[in-house]
């Protein structure tokens, strides 16, 4: 039995256990809570999205909430859209104009979210992205789960809308953590910061935990602020959970291949820019246990190598793990069949990001260069 087969079997077990956890976490809850929820939305050049987001948030089953929206110095019509909503709904929506970035020490999104938190009045801080849309129970569901699970920070997978073939080649890589690396079900029970995960499309904090870690100042120079703020929560001794949010929140993360490529690359760039050894380990894992077997199998079959059967079984197990993960996330049946192209894209984006780090160059996102 080959090492590849054993690793592929582990990937399948991890995917099965994570799918089971996500399905269980999506069940109905009857948890009552009280207290003001501050819904906080940073916006930069989101004129085409923020209207849908705000409209969806105006119709919530939970009534004790405020919405604060900050225009992070947009160059399109974002401010006009936000201001219009605030004028029509002054009892619910507050429009804020963001301050200029300090000369050093902050990246754009953490700076915007910290400004929002300073203005928020709520006991619970619910950050969400401007390109999300919310069902009527999104606030009640998210904060109710925070209370039910007795955690201090909560995030989860929302439903991803994928609008093009190019996006299908890249956006599914956002599920690689739960398919190959991270047991989501272990997050609430472990104090280890590495066993944490969050996605910025929706993150809820208890204010006391958010204040204790220094808010987004603790991740001021992080592009992947969501992942690293979750680790700060754990590092400070608080608890968190990662659950299934797709029945209540949806999002089209990127519009088109180029935006998806740039968006995922910037996160990989940030994740590896201070971890060259971790980059090498992760890239080697993908090459050895995902890409290489696909290249090796035809050669083994052609030469009659007796190891071909074990390699083929491992490839099928890996495909099953990936298919199970993507099917559970609501992607079409044919999406997992693209996994050779999807994983090649992951490697290419990873090497491109590593090249930017090694050369000292930054990466541009929404008109700003970060290094």
ZARO-103200 format. One line per 3 residues: their letters; for each residue x negated, y negated, z negated of N, C-alpha, C. Coordinates in steps of 0.1 Angstrom, whole numbers, always signed. Last residue first. Example, Ala and Ser with C-alpha at 12.3 -4.5 7.8 and 13.67 -1.06 7.14 Angstrom:
# residues 2
sa) -128/+22/-71/-137/+11/-71/-129/+0/-79 ~ -132/+57/-78/-123/+45/-78/-132/+33/-78
***
This chain:
# residues 371
xxx) -27/-455/-5/-40/-447/-5/-41/-439/-18 ~ -2/-467/+17/-6/-462/+4/-19/-454/+5 ~ +13/-493/+34/+2/-483/+34/-1/-480/+20
xxx) +47/-497/+45/+36/-499/+35/+26/-488/+36 ~ +67/-491/+63/+60/-503/+64/+49/-506/+54 ~ +76/-465/+55/+85/-477/+54/+77/-490/+54
xxx) +43/-455/+51/+57/-451/+50/+65/-464/+47 ~ +11/-445/+60/+21/-455/+61/+35/-449/+60 ~ -17/-436/+41/-6/-431/+50/+4/-442/+49
xxx) -53/-443/+43/-40/-441/+36/-30/-436/+46 ~ -86/-428/+44/-75/-435/+50/-62/-433/+42 ~ -106/-412/+35/-104/-425/+28/-93/-433/+34
xxx) -110/-388/+46/-116/-399/+53/-114/-413/+46 ~ -96/-372/+28/-111/-370/+29/-117/-382/+36 ~ -70/-380/+32/-76/-381/+19/-91/-382/+21
xxx) -66/-372/+59/-64/-386/+55/-71/-389/+42 ~ -70/-344/+56/-79/-352/+64/-78/-367/+61 ~ -48/-338/+41/-61/-336/+35/-71/-344/+43
xxx) -28/-343/+60/-28/-350/+48/-42/-350/+41 ~ -35/-323/+79/-35/-337/+83/-36/-346/+70 ~ -32/-300/+64/-45/-303/+68/-46/-318/+73
xxx) -4/-302/+60/-13/-301/+49/-27/-305/+53 ~ +6/-301/+86/+8/-313/+78/-1/-313/+66 ~ -3/-275/+93/-8/-286/+100/-6/-299/+92
xxx) +11/-259/+74/-3/-259/+74/-9/-271/+81 ~ +38/-265/+82/+33/-268/+68/+18/-269/+68 ~ +38/-255/+108/+39/-270/+106/+35/-273/+92
xxx) +36/-228/+102/+25/-235/+109/+25/-250/+108 ~ +61/-225/+91/+49/-224/+82/+36/-229/+89 ~ +77/-229/+113/+79/-237/+101/+66/-237/+92
xxx) +69/-209/+131/+67/-223/+134/+68/-232/+122 ~ +77/-186/+116/+63/-188/+120/+60/-203/+124 ~ +105/-191/+111/+96/-193/+100/+81/-193/+105
xxx) +128/-191/+127/+117/-201/+130/+106/-201/+121 ~ +145/-175/+114/+137/-169/+125/+126/-178/+130 ~ +159/-191/+96/+148/-183/+91/+139/-177/+102
xxx) +179/-202/+114/+169/-210/+109/+157/-202/+103 ~ +201/-187/+122/+189/-186/+130/+177/-194/+124 ~ +222/-193/+104/+216/-180/+104/+203/-179/+111
xxx) +218/-226/+90/+223/-217/+99/+215/-204/+99 ~ +218/-232/+54/+212/-234/+67/+218/-224/+77 ~ +225/-230/+27/+235/-234/+37/+230/-236/+51
xxx) +208/-220/+9/+209/-234/+9/+218/-239/+20 ~ +210/-193/+14/+216/-198/+1/+217/-213/+2 ~ +195/-192/+37/+209/-189/+38/+216/-194/+25
xxx) +169/-198/+27/+176/-207/+36/+191/-205/+37 ~ +165/-175/+10/+164/-189/+5/+171/-198/+13 ~ +168/-154/+28/+176/-154/+16/+176/-169/+10
xxx) +147/-159/+45/+161/-159/+50/+170/-161/+38 ~ +125/-155/+29/+127/-168/+35/+142/-170/+39 ~ +128/-128/+23/+127/-138/+12/+130/-152/+17
xxx) +127/-116/+48/+139/-115/+40/+139/-126/+29 ~ +101/-123/+56/+112/-128/+64/+125/-128/+55 ~ +88/-107/+37/+86/-121/+37/+97/-128/+45
xxx) +96/-82/+45/+99/-86/+32/+98/-102/+31 ~ +85/-81/+71/+100/-80/+69/+104/-85/+56 ~ +58/-81/+65/+64/-92/+73/+79/-92/+71
xxx) +56/-57/+51/+54/-69/+44/+60/-81/+52 ~ +61/-39/+72/+70/-39/+60/+69/-52/+53 ~ +39/-44/+88/+53/-47/+93/+63/-48/+82
xxx) +19/-35/+71/+19/-49/+75/+33/-53/+80 ~ +25/-8/+69/+25/-16/+57/+26/-31/+60 ~ +21/-1/+96/+34/+1/+90/+36/-7/+77
xxx) -5/-6/+102/+5/-14/+108/+18/-13/+101 ~ -25/+10/+92/-20/+0/+83/-9/-9/+89 ~ -32/+27/+113/-22/+32/+104/-17/+22/+94
xxx) -35/+13/+145/-40/+12/+132/-29/+17/+122 ~ -31/+13/+173/-27/+24/+165/-32/+25/+151 ~ -36/-10/+187/-48/-1/+184/-44/+11/+177
xxx) -12/-23/+187/-18/-20/+200/-30/-10/+198 ~ -7/-27/+160/+2/-19/+168/-5/-14/+181 ~ -27/-45/+153/-27/-31/+147/-18/-22/+155
xxx) -20/-67/+169/-33/-60/+171/-33/-46/+165 ~ +5/-74/+158/+4/-69/+172/-9/-62/+175 ~ -5/-81/+130/+4/-70/+133/+4/-65/+148
xxx) -21/-104/+129/-27/-91/+128/-18/-79/+132 ~ -3/-125/+130/-14/-124/+141/-19/-110/+141 ~ +11/-121/+107/+18/-122/+120/+9/-120/+132
xxx) -9/-121/+87/-2/-109/+90/+6/-109/+104 ~ -16/-150/+89/-25/-139/+93/-18/-126/+96 ~ +6/-164/+77/+2/-166/+91/-6/-154/+96
xxx) +10/-153/+51/+21/-157/+60/+17/-157/+74 ~ -12/-148/+36/-1/-139/+34/+11/-143/+42 ~ -34/-164/+45/-36/-150/+42/-23/-142/+42
xxx) -22/-190/+47/-29/-184/+58/-30/-169/+57 ~ -11/-194/+22/-2/-194/+34/-9/-188/+45 ~ -34/-193/+6/-23/-184/+4/-14/-183/+16
xxx) -49/-214/+16/-54/-200/+18/-43/-190/+16 ~ -34/-236/+7/-35/-233/+21/-40/-219/+24 ~ -37/-232/-21/-24/-231/-15/-25/-229/+0
xxx) -65/-235/-24/-58/-223/-28/-45/-221/-22 ~ -70/-261/-14/-76/-249/-8/-69/-236/-11 ~ -54/-276/-32/-51/-276/-18/-57/-264/-11
xxx) -68/-271/-55/-55/-266/-54/-50/-266/-40 ~ -92/-284/-49/-92/-270/-51/-78/-264/-50 ~ -83/-311/-46/-89/-304/-35/-89/-289/-37
xxx) -64/-331/-59/-65/-317/-62/-71/-309/-50 ~ -56/-356/-52/-65/-354/-64/-67/-340/-68 ~ -41/-351/-30/-52/-361/-29/-61/-361/-41
xxx) -20/-334/-29/-33/-328/-29/-44/-338/-30 ~ +3/-350/-31/+2/-339/-40/-12/-333/-40 ~ +0/-369/-11/+0/-373/-25/-3/-361/-34
xxx) +2/-352/+12/-10/-361/+10/-11/-365/-5 ~ +28/-343/+9/+16/-333/+8/+4/-341/+5 ~ +42/-367/+13/+43/-360/+0/+31/-350/-2
xxx) +35/-373/+39/+31/-382/+28/+32/-376/+15 ~ +46/-351/+53/+31/-353/+52/+27/-362/+41 ~ +73/-356/+51/+67/-345/+44/+52/-346/+43
xxx) +74/-380/+67/+79/-379/+53/+73/-368/+45 ~ +64/-373/+92/+57/-383/+84/+61/-382/+70 ~ +83/-353/+100/+68/-350/+99/+61/-360/+90
xxx) +107/-368/+99/+105/-356/+90/+90/-353/+89 ~ +102/-387/+119/+104/-392/+105/+102/-380/+95 ~ +99/-370/+141/+88/-378/+137/+90/-383/+123
xxx) +124/-356/+143/+112/-349/+141/+101/-358/+135 ~ +153/-372/+127/+144/-368/+138/+131/-362/+134 ~ +157/-386/+98/+164/-386/+111/+154/-384/+122
xxx) +158/-369/+67/+151/-376/+77/+159/-376/+90 ~ +179/-361/+49/+167/-366/+44/+159/-374/+54 ~ +210/-365/+44/+202/-362/+56/+189/-369/+53
xxx) +228/-350/+16/+218/-360/+21/+213/-355/+35 ~ +250/-347/-12/+245/-343/+1/+236/-354/+6 ~ +265/-334/-41/+256/-344/-35/+251/-339/-22
xxx) +281/-312/-49/+284/-326/-53/+276/-337/-47 ~ +272/-288/-41/+286/-290/-40/+290/-305/-43 ~ +244/-289/-47/+249/-291/-33/+264/-293/-32
xxx) +229/-286/-69/+238/-298/-69/+245/-299/-55 ~ +215/-262/-90/+221/-264/-77/+231/-276/-77 ~ +187/-274/-111/+199/-266/-108/+204/-268/-93
xxx) +164/-275/-135/+165/-277/-121/+176/-268/-116 ~ +157/-292/-166/+163/-281/-158/+164/-285/-144 ~ +136/-299/-195/+143/-302/-182/+148/-290/-176
xxx) +126/-314/-226/+130/-302/-218/+137/-307/-205 ~ +96/-329/-240/+110/-328/-237/+113/-316/-228 ~ +69/-332/-244/+76/-324/-253/+91/-323/-251
xxx) +54/-346/-225/+58/-354/-237/+66/-345/-247 ~ +53/-328/-204/+41/-331/-212/+44/-338/-225 ~ +79/-330/-194/+75/-318/-201/+62/-320/-210
xxx) +77/-356/-183/+88/-352/-193/+84/-340/-201 ~ +57/-353/-165/+55/-362/-177/+65/-359/-187 ~ +69/-336/-146/+58/-331/-154/+55/-340/-167
xxx) +87/-354/-136/+92/-342/-143/+81/-336/-151 ~ +70/-372/-124/+77/-377/-135/+83/-365/-143 ~ +61/-356/-102/+52/-359/-113/+58/-365/-125
xxx) +83/-353/-86/+76/-341/-91/+68/-345/-103 ~ +89/-381/-80/+99/-372/-86/+92/-360/-93 ~ +67/-392/-68/+70/-396/-82/+79/-387/-88
xxx) +48/-388/-46/+58/-378/-51/+61/-381/-65 ~ +32/-410/-48/+42/-410/-38/+53/-400/-41 ~ +20/-427/-77/+24/-415/-71/+34/-417/-60
xxx) +14/-447/-95/+6/-446/-83/+8/-432/-77 ~ +31/-445/-117/+31/-457/-109/+24/-456/-96 ~ +40/-428/-136/+37/-422/-123/+36/-434/-112
xxx) +45/-443/-158/+37/-431/-160/+33/-424/-147 ~ +64/-461/-150/+50/-466/-151/+40/-454/-153 ~ +88/-449/-151/+81/-447/-139/+67/-453/-139
xxx) +87/-444/-187/+94/-446/-174/+86/-443/-162 ~ +73/-437/-209/+70/-450/-203/+76/-452/-189 ~ +83/-416/-222/+72/-413/-212/+67/-426/-206
xxx) +103/-427/-238/+91/-421/-244/+80/-419/-235 ~ +122/-435/-219/+115/-445/-226/+102/-439/-232 ~ +132/-410/-212/+126/-419/-202/+118/-429/-208
xxx) +142/-401/-236/+131/-393/-230/+124/-402/-219 ~ +162/-419/-241/+151/-418/-251/+139/-410/-245 ~ +180/-416/-219/+172/-428/-220/+160/-426/-230
xxx) +179/-386/-201/+183/-393/-213/+174/-405/-215 ~ +180/-387/-165/+173/-388/-178/+181/-392/-189 ~ +184/-372/-134/+191/-378/-145/+182/-376/-158
xxx) +180/-375/-100/+173/-371/-112/+180/-379/-123 ~ +183/-368/-66/+190/-370/-78/+182/-366/-90 ~ +163/-372/-48/+176/-374/-43/+186/-375/-55
xxx) +138/-364/-58/+143/-377/-61/+157/-381/-56 ~ +136/-334/-75/+137/-340/-62/+144/-353/-64 ~ +114/-315/-97/+124/-325/-95/+124/-330/-81
xxx) +100/-292/-120/+103/-296/-106/+114/-306/-105 ~ +77/-273/-138/+87/-283/-138/+89/-287/-123 ~ +53/-259/-149/+66/-253/-147/+77/-264/-148
xxx) +34/-276/-156/+33/-271/-143/+46/-264/-139 ~ +39/-281/-184/+42/-291/-174/+42/-286/-159 ~ +54/-257/-204/+43/-259/-195/+46/-270/-184
xxx) +75/-248/-219/+69/-262/-222/+58/-266/-213 ~ +103/-231/-206/+89/-233/-207/+85/-247/-211 ~ +130/-231/-201/+125/-223/-212/+110/-224/-215
xxx) +137/-244/-178/+142/-249/-190/+136/-243/-203 ~ +121/-229/-158/+118/-243/-161/+124/-247/-175 ~ +128/-204/-150/+119/-205/-161/+117/-219/-166
xxx) +143/-207/-127/+150/-202/-139/+142/-203/-151 ~ +124/-211/-107/+132/-222/-112/+139/-219/-125 ~ +93/-202/-103/+105/-196/-108/+114/-207/-114
xxx) +76/-210/-73/+80/-215/-86/+93/-208/-91 ~ +67/-199/-48/+58/-203/-58/+64/-205/-72 ~ +84/-192/-26/+71/-186/-27/+63/-189/-40
xxx) +109/-204/-28/+108/-192/-20/+95/-185/-24 ~ +107/-228/-42/+115/-218/-48/+114/-204/-40 ~ +88/-242/-25/+85/-239/-39/+93/-228/-45
xxx) +100/-244/+0/+89/-235/-2/+86/-232/-16 ~ +120/-261/+6/+124/-250/-2/+112/-240/-5 ~ +109/-279/+24/+112/-284/+10/+116/-273/+1
xxx) +109/-267/+48/+97/-265/+39/+99/-271/+25 ~ +132/-275/+62/+133/-263/+53/+120/-261/+45 ~ +122/-298/+78/+129/-300/+65/+130/-287/+56
xxx) +109/-286/+101/+102/-292/+90/+109/-293/+77 ~ +125/-276/+121/+112/-271/+120/+105/-275/+108 ~ +148/-292/+119/+149/-278/+114/+135/-271/+113
xxx) +140/-315/+132/+141/-315/+117/+142/-301/+111 ~ +141/-305/+158/+129/-310/+152/+129/-310/+137 ~ +168/-302/+161/+160/-290/+161/+146/-293/+155
xxx) +188/-322/+139/+181/-319/+152/+173/-307/+150 ~ +200/-327/+114/+207/-331/+126/+200/-329/+139 ~ +209/-313/+85/+198/-313/+94/+204/-316/+108
xxx) +217/-321/+52/+222/-321/+66/+210/-322/+75 ~ +214/-303/+22/+207/-310/+32/+214/-309/+46 ~ +227/-307/-10/+230/-302/+4/+222/-310/+14
xxx) +202/-307/-35/+214/-312/-29/+216/-305/-16 ~ +187/-291/-62/+188/-291/-47/+201/-297/-44 ~ +179/-312/-91/+183/-301/-84/+183/-302/-69
xxx) +174/-322/-125/+174/-325/-111/+179/-312/-104 ~ +172/-337/-157/+178/-327/-148/+177/-332/-134 ~ +161/-341/-190/+159/-345/-176/+165/-334/-168
xxx) +166/-329/-214/+164/-344/-214/+162/-349/-200 ~ +191/-304/-223/+178/-309/-217/+178/-324/-216 ~ +213/-289/-228/+205/-295/-239/+191/-298/-234
xxx) +232/-280/-211/+219/-272/-212/+209/-278/-222 ~ +252/-298/-215/+255/-284/-217/+242/-276/-219 ~ +239/-322/-207/+244/-320/-221/+246/-305/-224
xxx) +234/-318/-180/+223/-322/-189/+227/-320/-203 ~ +259/-312/-171/+249/-301/-171/+238/-305/-180 ~ +270/-338/-173/+276/-327/-180/+267/-315/-182
xxx) +255/-351/-154/+253/-355/-169/+259/-344/-177 ~ +264/-338/-131/+250/-339/-134/+248/-341/-149 ~ +293/-339/-132/+286/-326/-130/+271/-327/-135
xxx) +298/-367/-133/+303/-358/-144/+295/-344/-144 ~ +287/-375/-109/+282/-380/-122/+286/-371/-133 ~ +301/-360/-90/+287/-359/-91/+281/-364/-104
xxx) +328/-357/-84/+324/-352/-97/+309/-352/-98 ~ +333/-367/-58/+339/-374/-69/+334/-369/-83 ~ +301/-365/-41/+314/-361/-43/+320/-368/-56
xxx) +279/-388/-24/+283/-381/-36/+298/-377/-36 ~ +251/-389/-3/+265/-391/-5/+270/-383/-16 ~ +219/-406/+1/+227/-396/-4/+242/-400/-3
xxx) +202/-426/+8/+207/-419/+19/+215/-407/+14 ~ +192/-438/-15/+202/-446/-8/+208/-438/+4 ~ +190/-415/-43/+185/-421/-31/+196/-428/-23
xxx) +193/-420/-79/+196/-413/-66/+192/-421/-54 ~ +191/-416/-113/+185/-422/-101/+189/-413/-89 ~ +207/-422/-142/+208/-413/-130/+203/-420/-118
xxx) +203/-423/-175/+198/-430/-163/+199/-420/-152 ~ +224/-428/-203/+219/-419/-193/+215/-427/-181 ~ +232/-450/-216/+225/-440/-224/+219/-430/-215
xxx) +227/-481/-196/+233/-468/-200/+225/-460/-209 ~ +219/-505/-186/+224/-505/-200/+228/-491/-205 ~ +191/-516/-166/+202/-506/-169/+206/-507/-184
xxx) +169/-531/-161/+182/-538/-161/+193/-529/-165 ~ +148/-512/-162/+148/-524/-172/+162/-530/-172 ~ +155/-496/-141/+156/-491/-154/+156/-502/-165
xxx) +148/-512/-119/+162/-508/-121/+164/-504/-135 ~ +120/-513/-122/+128/-526/-123/+143/-522/-125 ~ +114/-486/-117/+112/-492/-130/+119/-505/-132
xxx) +121/-484/-90/+129/-477/-100/+126/-482/-114 ~ +101/-501/-78/+115/-504/-77/+124/-497/-88 ~ +78/-486/-85/+80/-500/-90/+94/-504/-89
xxx) +82/-462/-72/+82/-462/-87/+84/-476/-92 ~ +81/-473/-45/+93/-467/-50/+93/-466/-66 ~ +54/-485/-41/+67/-492/-39/+79/-486/-47
xxx) +29/-481/-66/+34/-479/-53/+48/-484/-53 ~ +6/-501/-86/+19/-496/-84/+21/-492/-69 ~ -20/-511/-88/-15/-503/-99/-1/-497/-97
xxx) -23/-545/-76/-28/-531/-78/-20/-524/-89 ~ -6/-567/-72/-18/-565/-63/-24/-551/-64 ~ +29/-556/-74/+16/-562/-80/+4/-559/-70
xxx) +53/-563/-49/+44/-553/-56/+33/-560/-62 ~ +79/-586/-57/+68/-582/-49/+59/-572/-57 ~ +111/-575/-70/+99/-583/-70/+88/-578/-61
xxx) +143/-570/-55/+131/-565/-60/+120/-576/-60 ~ +175/-580/-64/+164/-582/-54/+151/-579/-61 ~ +205/-563/-70/+193/-568/-75/+183/-570/-64
xxx) +239/-560/-77/+229/-561/-67/+217/-568/-72 ~ +261/-539/-94/+252/-551/-95/+241/-550/-85 ~ +294/-528/-95/+281/-528/-88/+274/-541/-90
xxx) +317/-531/-111/+311/-518/-110/+296/-519/-104 ~ +328/-556/-110/+329/-548/-123/+322/-535/-123 ~ +326/-564/-83/+317/-570/-93/+317/-563/-107
xxx) +331/-555/-56/+333/-546/-68/+324/-551/-79 ~ +325/-574/-37/+339/-567/-36/+341/-559/-49 ~ +299/-581/-43/+310/-591/-43/+324/-585/-43
xxx) +286/-556/-39/+287/-562/-52/+297/-573/-53 ~ +290/-553/-11/+296/-543/-20/+297/-549/-34 ~ +274/-575/-2/+288/-574/+1/+296/-564/-8
xxx) +249/-568/-12/+255/-580/-17/+270/-579/-14 ~ +243/-545/+5/+244/-544/-10/+252/-556/-16 ~ +243/-558/+30/+252/-547/+27/+254/-545/+12
xxx) +222/-576/+27/+235/-581/+30/+246/-570/+27 ~ +200/-560/+22/+205/-569/+12/+219/-574/+14 ~ +196/-546/+47/+200/-539/+35/+206/-548/+24
xxx) +190/-553/+73/+201/-559/+67/+205/-553/+54 ~ +154/-552/+71/+166/-551/+79/+178/-557/+71 ~ +133/-553/+53/+132/-562/+65/+144/-560/+75
xxx) +135/-554/+17/+138/-548/+30/+136/-558/+41 ~ +127/-555/-10/+121/-563/+0/+122/-557/+14 ~ +144/-534/-22/+130/-534/-24/+124/-542/-12
xxx) +173/-540/-38/+167/-541/-25/+152/-544/-26 ~ +189/-519/-60/+178/-529/-59/+173/-528/-44 ~ +219/-515/-78/+212/-513/-65/+201/-524/-63
xxx) +236/-499/-103/+227/-510/-100/+219/-506/-87 ~ +267/-492/-115/+258/-489/-104/+249/-501/-102 ~ +280/-476/-145/+277/-488/-137/+267/-484/-126
xxx) +306/-457/-161/+293/-458/-154/+292/-472/-147 ~ +329/-440/-171/+320/-448/-178/+307/-449/-172 ~ +346/-422/-156/+348/-437/-155/+337/-445/-161
xxx) +345/-395/-135/+340/-400/-148/+340/-416/-147 ~ +352/-392/-109/+361/-387/-119/+357/-392/-133 ~ +346/-419/-86/+341/-409/-95/+352/-405/-105
xxx) +342/-437/-62/+353/-428/-65/+349/-416/-73 ~ +319/-450/-56/+330/-458/-62/+342/-450/-66 ~ +301/-434/-43/+300/-435/-58/+311/-443/-64
xxx) +308/-437/-16/+310/-424/-23/+309/-425/-38 ~ +299/-463/-12/+313/-460/-11/+317/-447/-18 ~ +272/-460/-15/+279/-468/-25/+294/-465/-24
xxx) +266/-444/+8/+262/-440/-6/+271/-447/-16 ~ +274/-460/+29/+280/-447/+26/+278/-442/+12 ~ +256/-481/+26/+270/-483/+25/+278/-470/+22
xxx) +230/-471/+29/+234/-475/+16/+249/-477/+15 ~ +224/-466/+57/+227/-455/+47/+234/-460/+35 ~ +215/-487/+72/+223/-477/+78/+229/-466/+69
xxx) +198/-501/+55/+210/-507/+59/+220/-497/+65 ~ +174/-496/+42/+184/-485/+42/+198/-491/+46 ~ +149/-508/+35/+153/-506/+49/+163/-495/+50
xxx) +150/-495/+4/+140/-502/+13/+144/-499/+27 ~ +164/-493/-28/+166/-493/-13/+155/-501/-6 ~ +173/-473/-56/+163/-482/-49/+165/-481/-34
xxx) +198/-471/-78/+195/-468/-64/+185/-478/-59 ~ +213/-456/-106/+202/-465/-101/+197/-461/-88 ~ +239/-456/-128/+235/-450/-115/+225/-460/-109
xxx) +241/-451/-161/+236/-461/-152/+232/-454/-139 ~ +268/-442/-182/+258/-437/-172/+254/-448/-163 ~ +277/-445/-215/+275/-451/-203/+264/-445/-194
xxx) +296/-419/-232/+284/-428/-230/+283/-433/-216 ~ +304/-385/-236/+307/-399/-236/+294/-407/-235 ~ +315/-353/-224/+305/-362/-230/+310/-376/-229
xxx) +324/-319/-222/+328/-333/-223/+316/-341/-229 ~ +323/-293/-200/+315/-300/-211/+318/-315/-211 ~ +328/-271/-184/+339/-278/-191/+332/-285/-203
xxx) +317/-262/-151/+315/-264/-165/+326/-272/-171 ~ +314/-236/-126/+321/-247/-132/+317/-249/-147 ~ +281/-228/-112/+294/-225/-117/+301/-237/-124
xxx) +255/-232/-104/+266/-240/-97/+280/-237/-102 ~ +239/-216/-118/+239/-229/-123/+250/-238/-116 ~ +243/-192/-104/+248/-193/-117/+249/-207/-122
xxx) +229/-199/-80/+243/-196/-80/+249/-197/-93 ~ +203/-203/-91/+210/-214/-85/+225/-212/-84 ~ +197/-177/-100/+197/-188/-109/+205/-200/-104
xxx) +197/-163/-76/+207/-159/-86/+208/-171/-96 ~ +176/-176/-63/+190/-177/-57/+200/-173/-68 ~ +155/-168/-80/+159/-182/-79/+173/-184/-73
xxx) +155/-140/-75/+158/-145/-89/+162/-160/-89 ~ +150/-139/-48/+162/-133/-53/+165/-139/-67 ~ +124/-151/-47/+136/-157/-40/+149/-152/-45
xxx) +109/-133/-62/+111/-147/-67/+123/-153/-60 ~ +112/-110/-46/+117/-110/-60/+119/-124/-65 ~ +98/-119/-23/+112/-115/-23/+119/-115/-36
xxx) +73/-123/-33/+80/-134/-28/+95/-131/-27 ~ +66/-96/-40/+68/-107/-51/+76/-119/-46 ~ +65/-86/-15/+75/-81/-24/+77/-90/-36
xxx) +42/-100/-6/+55/-102/+1/+67/-97/-8 ~ +23/-88/-23/+26/-102/-24/+39/-105/-18 ~ +24/-61/-13/+28/-64/-27/+31/-79/-29
xxx) +16/-65/+14/+29/-59/+11/+33/-63/-4 ~ -10/-75/+10/+0/-83/+16/+14/-78/+13 ~ -23/-52/-1/-21/-64/-10/-10/-73/-4
xx) -7/-21/+10/-16/-33/+11/-13/-44/+1 ~ -9/+12/+0/+0/+0/+0/-9/-12/+0
***
